[in-house]
Structures are given as C-alpha cells and as structure tokens.
C-alpha cells in the first residue's frame, strides 16, 4: 500500500540520518509523508529524536 501511495518511493522530499522521506497520497486522497528507514540499526531513542 505504501509503495503504491508513494508511486514506488519516487517523490523524495527529505533526508535524515535515519532514512529518506517521501510524499504520498492514500486511496482516500489524504497526503502523507513516509519515512523509509536505513538498514543501519539504531535505538529507539535515536528513532524518536529524528
């Protein structure tokens, strides 16, 4: 569902230490930002801080 909403993660809107953020649209036309996390392991604290 997220792959479809983000058109295969094609509309990048930002980057951070934890991953890349993409713009998407859900089937009900709500706009969303989806963060695709990097493979690197990070703790919960680092995730929440980002």
N, C-alpha and C positions, 0 to 999 in steps of 0.2 A: 504494500500500500504506500509506504514512504517513497519507494523507488518511482512509482507512478506519479505521486504528488509532486516530486521534485524533478520530474522529467529526466529520470536516471541520474540524479545528482548533477545537473548541468548548469544550474544558476547559482554560482558561488557568490555569497555576499560578505564573507569574512573568514578570518583565520585566527586561531589562537594556539596556545601551547598544547591544548588537548585535542584539537581537531579542526575540521573545516565546517563552516555554517552555510547552509543552502536555503534558498527561498523555495517555498512550495505552495500549492493550492490543493486543499482537500476536496473530495467529491461534493461536499455541501457548500463549496466556494469560500470557506474560511482560509485565510492566508496564514501560513506557518513558517517558522524558521526551524530547520532541522540540523542538529549538530551531529556530524559523523565523526566519532572518536578515533583518534590514532590508535595503533596497535600497542603502543607503549603502555606498560602498566603504571597506573597512578592510584594513589589512595583516595579515599572518599573525600578527605579534606581538600585536596588539590582539585578534584572534580567540582565540588561545591563552590570553591573560590572562583572558579572560572565561569 
